[in-house]
């Protein structure tokens, strides 16, 4: 299993060893380090992908001149103050290990012994909390400029790729609502009520639609890429063939198999900040279920496990995942139950061990909040407001009805 441990970066003091699972949830208060964790994890997974589909040069490039740290800071817009001499990252992936012991020394990247036989291609997408930019700013792809590629530039680019698939002839029914679909008409983002001809620009849609629409569309598009060939330019393909031919002068079956693995997406990995933004509780539930179902649908199309990592403040996201975990546990306990067969949504059914959840504590340390006794995510840390409400109401009632 792949793992990561982060120490002394931003608000994070120590994550402990985090085992990566198919569905991961990270919760915590504002500025507790949720996005910091998500970005570092995504960058390490991207680094592994780059090495799996490239050659020796990728490792050499990122283990010299502090390039790993510089690129991570630039791409994910980390301030220098996030890092200190005690900052460290220990990542053990499926095929490589990454060790950053401090910010003054280059990282160490090593291939695992099984690298050549296990290596694969995967589609990664980081969907930031600022995702409504593509809805509220017209022609964002033309107006947003960055001196170097960063996470927002990349997100806008990926949005442009994903939305082209959903035309008037092939609209995307939005999962978080019952009656709205998305249409890209010549580059224009449009919303249409199902069954009606009238379409309105996404610019005039509600804030919930503006925030969730790109997330819903991109998740659908990228999960459907699993099992399909990645886009590769003729130049890249020619260079790949030249490298193989340069080594052995002829293409063997093993070389062709290796090239094929690089061309085809074997999994998808989605990193999503706060999917609940501006959404009604019912919509939060529907969107969460759709994301897990899309991940489940992608799994059999590739030979590697896909992954969904989300940060959230929402008790409704947590509760929805708890229902899915409860369904998984019930099916594992009573797999032949006819009654359960009629209750459980098999389109979203993962094993209970495929879920993990963490709470970032006040001291910057991560706490595993999967309750092992009931195999569900504890909501105590997220729902402190209920305790406050109960206390205040109890004190008021004591005055009103206490008899004094």
C-alpha positions as CSV (number, residue, x, y, z in Angstrom):
1,X,0.0,0.0,0.0
2,X,1.2,3.5,-0.8
3,X,1.8,5.8,2.2
4,X,2.9,9.4,2.9
5,X,4.2,11.2,6.0
6,X,4.5,15.0,6.1
7,X,6.2,16.9,8.9
8,X,6.5,20.6,9.7
9,X,5.1,22.1,6.6
10,X,2.7,25.0,7.0
11,X,0.2,24.2,9.8
12,X,1.0,20.5,9.7
13,X,3.4,19.3,12.4
14,X,3.1,15.6,11.7
15,X,0.6,13.5,9.7
16,X,2.0,10.2,10.9
17,X,2.2,7.5,8.3
18,X,-1.0,7.9,6.2
19,X,-2.0,4.8,4.2
20,X,-3.6,5.8,0.9
21,X,-7.0,4.3,0.2
22,X,-9.5,4.5,-2.6
23,X,-11.7,7.1,-0.8
24,X,-10.0,9.5,1.6
25,X,-11.5,12.4,3.6
26,X,-9.6,15.1,5.5
27,X,-11.4,17.5,7.8
28,X,-10.2,20.3,10.0
29,X,-10.8,23.9,10.9
30,X,-9.8,26.8,8.6
31,X,-6.1,27.0,8.0
32,X,-5.5,23.7,9.7
33,X,-3.5,22.2,6.8
34,X,-6.2,20.4,4.8
35,X,-5.2,21.9,1.4
36,X,-1.5,21.7,2.3
37,X,-1.8,17.9,2.7
38,X,-3.9,17.6,-0.4
39,X,-1.4,19.5,-2.5
40,X,1.7,17.7,-1.3
41,X,0.0,14.3,-1.8
42,X,-1.1,15.3,-5.3
43,X,2.4,16.5,-6.2
44,X,4.0,13.3,-5.0
45,X,1.5,11.2,-6.9
46,X,2.1,13.4,-10.0
47,X,5.9,12.9,-9.5
48,X,5.4,9.2,-9.5
49,X,3.2,9.3,-12.6
50,X,5.9,11.4,-14.4
51,X,8.6,8.9,-13.6
52,X,6.4,5.9,-14.6
53,X,5.7,7.3,-18.0
54,X,9.2,8.9,-18.6
55,X,12.7,7.7,-18.6
56,X,15.7,8.1,-16.3
57,X,15.9,11.8,-17.0
58,X,12.9,12.6,-14.9
59,X,14.5,11.3,-11.7
60,X,17.8,13.1,-12.5
61,X,16.0,16.4,-13.2
62,X,14.1,16.4,-9.9
63,X,16.9,15.3,-7.6
64,X,19.2,18.2,-8.5
65,X,19.1,21.9,-7.9
66,X,16.2,21.6,-5.4
67,X,13.9,21.3,-8.4
68,X,11.4,19.0,-6.6
69,X,10.7,21.6,-3.8
70,X,10.9,24.6,-6.2
71,X,8.4,23.1,-8.6
72,X,6.0,22.0,-5.8
73,X,6.1,25.5,-4.2
74,X,5.6,27.2,-7.6
75,X,2.8,24.9,-8.9
76,X,0.8,24.8,-5.7
77,X,1.5,28.4,-4.7
78,X,3.2,27.6,-1.4
79,X,4.7,30.6,0.4
80,X,8.4,30.2,1.6
81,X,7.2,30.6,5.1
82,X,5.5,27.2,4.9
83,X,8.9,25.5,5.0
84,X,11.7,25.3,7.6
85,X,14.9,23.3,8.2
86,X,12.7,20.6,9.8
87,X,10.3,20.2,7.0
88,X,10.2,16.7,5.6
89,X,8.2,14.4,3.3
90,X,8.4,10.6,3.2
91,X,6.4,9.1,0.3
92,X,6.2,5.4,-0.6
93,X,4.3,5.0,-3.8
94,X,3.3,2.0,-5.9
95,X,6.6,2.1,-7.8
96,X,8.9,4.7,-6.3
97,X,9.9,6.3,-3.0
98,X,10.5,10.0,-2.4
99,X,12.4,11.3,0.6
100,X,12.8,15.0,1.4
101,X,14.6,15.2,4.7
102,X,15.0,19.0,4.8
103,X,14.7,22.0,2.4
104,X,18.4,22.4,2.0
105,X,19.1,19.1,0.4
106,X,17.8,17.5,-2.8
107,X,15.1,14.9,-2.5
108,X,16.0,11.2,-3.0
109,X,13.9,9.4,-5.5
110,X,14.3,5.7,-5.9
111,X,12.6,3.1,-8.1
112,X,11.3,0.0,-6.4
113,X,12.7,-3.3,-7.6
114,X,9.4,-4.1,-9.3
115,X,9.2,-0.8,-11.1
116,X,9.5,-2.0,-14.7
117,X,6.8,-4.6,-14.3
118,X,4.4,-2.5,-12.2
119,X,4.7,0.9,-13.8
120,X,1.5,2.3,-15.3
121,X,-0.2,5.5,-16.5
122,X,-2.8,7.3,-14.4
123,X,-4.9,10.4,-14.9
124,X,-4.6,13.0,-12.1
125,X,-6.7,16.0,-11.5
126,X,-6.6,18.6,-8.8
127,X,-9.9,20.5,-8.5
128,X,-9.4,23.5,-6.3
129,X,-11.8,25.5,-4.2
130,X,-11.6,28.3,-6.6
131,X,-13.2,26.2,-9.3
132,X,-16.1,28.6,-9.8
133,X,-13.7,30.9,-11.6
134,X,-14.5,29.1,-14.9
135,X,-18.2,30.0,-14.4
136,X,-18.1,33.5,-13.1
137,X,-15.3,34.9,-15.3
138,X,-16.0,34.9,-19.0
139,X,-13.2,33.6,-21.2
140,X,-11.1,32.7,-18.2
141,X,-8.8,30.6,-20.3
142,X,-7.8,33.8,-22.1
143,X,-7.9,36.3,-19.2
144,X,-5.9,34.2,-16.6
145,X,-2.2,34.6,-17.0
146,X,0.6,33.1,-15.0
147,X,4.3,33.5,-15.5
148,X,4.6,29.8,-15.0
149,X,2.1,27.0,-14.9
150,X,0.4,26.8,-11.5
151,X,-2.5,24.8,-10.1
152,X,-5.1,27.3,-11.3
153,X,-3.6,27.5,-14.8
154,X,-3.6,23.7,-15.0
155,X,-7.2,23.5,-13.6
156,X,-8.4,25.9,-16.3
157,X,-6.6,23.9,-19.0
158,X,-8.2,20.7,-17.8
159,X,-11.6,22.3,-17.6
160,X,-11.2,23.2,-21.3
161,X,-10.3,19.7,-22.1
162,X,-13.2,18.1,-20.2
163,X,-16.0,20.4,-21.2
164,X,-15.4,19.9,-25.0
165,X,-16.9,16.5,-24.7
166,X,-20.4,17.7,-23.5
167,X,-22.1,19.2,-26.5
168,X,-25.8,19.9,-27.4
169,X,-25.9,16.4,-28.7
170,X,-24.2,14.9,-25.7
171,X,-25.1,17.0,-22.6
172,X,-24.0,16.2,-19.0
173,X,-26.8,15.7,-16.6
174,X,-25.6,17.3,-13.4
175,X,-25.7,14.8,-10.5
176,X,-26.3,17.3,-7.6
177,X,-29.7,18.4,-9.0
178,X,-32.6,16.6,-10.5
179,X,-33.3,18.8,-13.5
180,X,-30.3,20.6,-14.9
181,X,-27.8,19.6,-17.5
182,X,-24.5,21.2,-18.7
183,X,-23.8,22.0,-22.4
184,X,-20.7,23.3,-24.1
185,X,-21.8,25.2,-27.2
186,X,-18.8,26.4,-29.1
187,X,-16.8,27.0,-26.0
188,X,-19.7,28.7,-24.1
189,X,-20.8,27.1,-20.8
190,X,-24.5,26.8,-20.8
191,X,-27.1,25.4,-18.4
192,X,-30.5,24.0,-19.5
193,X,-33.5,22.7,-17.6
194,X,-34.1,19.1,-18.7
195,X,-37.0,19.0,-21.1
196,X,-36.8,22.6,-22.1
197,X,-35.1,24.3,-25.0
198,X,-34.0,27.5,-23.3
199,X,-30.4,27.6,-22.2
200,X,-28.7,30.2,-20.0
201,X,-25.0,31.0,-19.6
202,X,-23.4,29.5,-16.5
203,X,-22.4,33.1,-15.7
204,X,-26.0,33.7,-14.6
205,X,-26.5,30.4,-12.8
206,X,-26.8,30.1,-9.0
207,X,-23.6,30.0,-6.9
208,X,-24.1,26.3,-6.2
209,X,-24.3,25.4,-9.8
210,X,-21.3,27.6,-10.6
211,X,-19.2,25.8,-8.0
212,X,-20.4,22.2,-8.5
213,X,-20.9,22.2,-12.3
214,X,-17.1,22.1,-13.2
215,X,-16.4,19.5,-10.5
216,X,-19.3,17.3,-11.7
217,X,-18.3,17.6,-15.3
218,X,-14.6,17.0,-14.8
219,X,-15.1,14.0,-12.5
220,X,-17.4,12.4,-15.1
221,X,-15.0,13.1,-17.9
222,X,-11.8,12.0,-16.2
223,X,-13.2,8.8,-14.6
224,X,-14.4,7.8,-18.1
225,X,-10.8,8.1,-19.4
226,X,-9.7,5.0,-17.5
227,X,-8.9,2.2,-20.0
228,X,-8.5,4.7,-22.9
229,X,-5.3,5.9,-24.5
230,X,-3.8,9.2,-23.2
231,X,-3.3,12.0,-25.6
232,X,0.2,11.9,-26.9
233,X,1.8,14.2,-29.5
234,X,3.5,12.7,-32.5
235,X,6.7,14.3,-31.2
236,X,6.4,12.5,-27.8
237,X,5.6,9.2,-29.5
238,X,8.5,9.6,-31.9
239,X,10.9,10.3,-29.0
240,X,9.6,7.2,-27.1
241,X,10.2,5.0,-30.1
242,X,13.6,6.5,-30.7
243,X,14.7,5.8,-27.2
244,X,13.7,2.1,-27.4
245,X,15.2,1.7,-30.9
246,X,18.3,3.4,-29.8
247,X,18.8,0.8,-27.1
248,X,18.2,-2.4,-28.9
249,X,17.6,-1.5,-32.6
250,X,14.4,-3.4,-32.7
251,X,11.1,-3.4,-30.9
252,X,10.4,-6.5,-28.8
253,X,7.0,-7.6,-27.4
254,X,8.1,-6.4,-24.0
255,X,8.9,-2.9,-25.4
256,X,5.6,-2.7,-27.1
257,X,3.9,-3.8,-23.9
258,X,5.7,-1.1,-22.0
259,X,4.8,1.6,-24.6
260,X,1.2,0.4,-24.5
261,X,1.1,0.8,-20.7
262,X,2.4,4.3,-21.0
263,X,-0.3,5.2,-23.5
264,X,-3.3,3.8,-21.6
265,X,-4.8,5.3,-18.4
266,X,-4.9,2.5,-15.8
267,X,-6.6,4.6,-13.1
268,X,-7.8,8.0,-12.2
269,X,-6.9,10.1,-9.1
270,X,-9.1,13.1,-8.1
271,X,-8.0,15.6,-5.5
272,X,-11.0,17.8,-4.6
273,X,-11.1,20.8,-2.2
274,X,-14.4,21.3,-0.4
275,X,-16.9,19.7,-2.8
276,X,-19.8,21.1,-0.6
277,X,-19.3,24.7,-1.6
278,X,-22.6,26.6,-1.9
279,X,-24.6,23.4,-2.1
280,X,-27.8,22.5,-0.2
281,X,-27.5,19.4,1.9
282,X,-29.4,17.2,-0.5
283,X,-27.1,18.3,-3.3
284,X,-24.0,17.6,-1.2
285,X,-25.2,14.1,-0.7
286,X,-26.0,13.5,-4.4
287,X,-22.7,14.9,-5.5
288,X,-20.7,12.8,-3.0
289,X,-22.6,9.6,-4.1
290,X,-22.0,10.4,-7.7
291,X,-18.2,10.9,-7.1
292,X,-17.9,7.5,-5.4
293,X,-20.0,5.8,-8.0
294,X,-17.9,7.3,-10.8
295,X,-14.8,6.0,-9.1
296,X,-16.3,2.6,-8.7
297,X,-17.3,2.6,-12.4
298,X,-13.7,3.4,-13.4
299,X,-12.1,0.6,-11.4
300,X,-12.7,-2.4,-13.7
301,X,-11.5,-0.4,-16.7
302,X,-7.9,-0.2,-15.4
303,X,-5.6,-2.6,-13.7
304,X,-4.7,-0.1,-10.8
305,X,-6.9,1.2,-8.0
306,X,-8.3,4.7,-8.6
307,X,-8.5,7.2,-5.8
308,X,-10.7,10.1,-4.6
309,X,-9.3,12.4,-1.9
310,X,-11.5,15.2,-0.5
311,X,-11.2,17.9,2.1
312,X,-14.3,19.1,3.7
313,X,-16.0,21.1,6.5
314,X,-19.4,19.5,5.8
315,X,-21.1,17.0,8.2
316,X,-23.3,16.0,5.2
317,X,-20.3,14.9,3.2
318,X,-19.1,12.9,6.2
319,X,-22.6,11.4,6.9
320,X,-23.0,10.4,3.3
321,X,-19.7,8.5,3.3
322,X,-20.8,6.9,6.6
323,X,-23.9,5.5,4.9
324,X,-21.7,4.1,2.1
325,X,-19.3,2.6,4.7
326,X,-22.3,1.1,6.6
327,X,-23.6,-0.5,3.4
328,X,-20.1,-2.0,2.7
329,X,-19.8,-3.4,6.2
330,X,-23.4,-4.8,6.1
331,X,-22.6,-6.6,2.8
332,X,-19.4,-8.0,4.2
333,X,-21.2,-9.2,7.2
334,X,-24.3,-10.7,5.5
335,X,-23.3,-11.1,1.8
336,X,-26.3,-13.4,1.0
337,X,-29.0,-11.3,2.6
338,X,-31.8,-10.6,0.1
339,X,-33.0,-7.7,2.2
340,X,-29.6,-6.0,1.9
341,X,-29.6,-6.6,-1.8
342,X,-32.6,-4.3,-2.1
343,X,-31.1,-1.6,0.1
344,X,-27.5,-1.3,-0.9
345,X,-26.4,0.8,-3.9
346,X,-24.0,-1.6,-5.6
347,X,-22.9,1.1,-8.0
348,X,-21.1,2.7,-5.1
349,X,-20.1,-0.4,-3.2
350,X,-16.4,-0.4,-2.1
351,X,-15.0,-2.6,0.6
352,X,-15.1,-0.9,4.0
353,X,-11.3,-0.9,4.1
354,X,-11.3,1.3,1.0
355,X,-12.3,4.3,3.2
356,X,-10.2,6.4,5.4
357,X,-10.7,9.7,7.2
358,X,-8.5,12.1,9.2
359,X,-9.0,15.1,11.5
360,X,-6.2,17.7,11.8
361,X,-5.9,18.6,15.4
362,X,-5.1,21.9,17.0
363,X,-1.4,20.9,17.3
364,X,-1.2,20.2,13.6
365,X,-1.2,16.4,14.0
366,X,-3.5,14.0,12.1
367,X,-5.9,11.8,13.9
368,X,-7.4,8.7,12.3
369,X,-11.2,9.2,12.9
370,X,-12.4,5.8,11.6
371,X,-14.1,4.3,14.6
372,X,-12.9,0.7,14.5
373,X,-15.7,-0.6,16.7
374,X,-18.5,0.5,14.4
375,X,-16.4,0.9,11.2
376,X,-17.6,4.4,10.6
377,X,-16.2,8.0,10.5
378,X,-16.5,9.8,13.8
379,X,-18.3,13.1,13.4
380,X,-17.4,14.4,16.9
381,X,-14.7,16.8,15.7
382,X,-16.9,18.2,12.9
383,X,-20.1,18.8,14.9
384,X,-19.0,20.8,17.9
385,X,-21.7,23.3,17.2
386,X,-24.4,20.7,18.3
387,X,-22.8,20.5,21.7
388,X,-22.8,24.3,22.0
389,X,-26.5,24.4,20.9
390,X,-27.4,21.7,23.4
391,X,-25.6,23.5,26.2
392,X,-27.1,26.9,25.5
393,X,-30.7,25.6,25.1
394,X,-30.3,23.6,28.3
395,X,-29.2,26.7,30.3
396,X,-32.0,28.8,28.8
397,X,-34.6,26.1,29.6
398,X,-33.3,25.8,33.1
399,X,-34.1,29.5,33.7
400,X,-37.4,29.3,31.9
401,X,-38.7,26.1,33.5
402,X,-36.4,25.5,36.4
403,X,-38.8,26.9,38.9
404,X,-36.5,29.6,40.3
